[in-house]
Structure formats: structure tokens, C-alpha cells
């Protein structure tokens, strides 16, 4: 089965990883080395950013 292309840009992933304090893990092991909990927090943060962006576009 082919892998789906990611929706989040690499830059956004790194920005969120830095904000959540897991950038060192990503640098050493890649995003696959990030814990499930931290991945969930990254997704949560990405959703918050997307919702804020949509709200600003609607104004």
C-alpha cells in the first residue's frame, strides 16, 4: 500500500516540535521516534493553528 502524502509541511512540523520540546528527539530519530503522546499533542496544536487560520480568513 502506498504512503499518503502528508498534509502538514515539514516547516510546520518542526515549528510545532520545537514549541512542544521534542525537536531534539526528531533531530536524533526522525518523527518516527516521537512518542504517541507527543504526536497527539502535535496534531492537537496543528488543528488549533488551522482553526485560527480559518477564523482569520472568514473575517
Secondary structure, 3 states (H helix, E strand, C coil): CCCCCCCCCHHHHHHHHHHHCCHHHHHHHCHHHCCHHHHHHHHHHHHHHHHHHHHHHHC
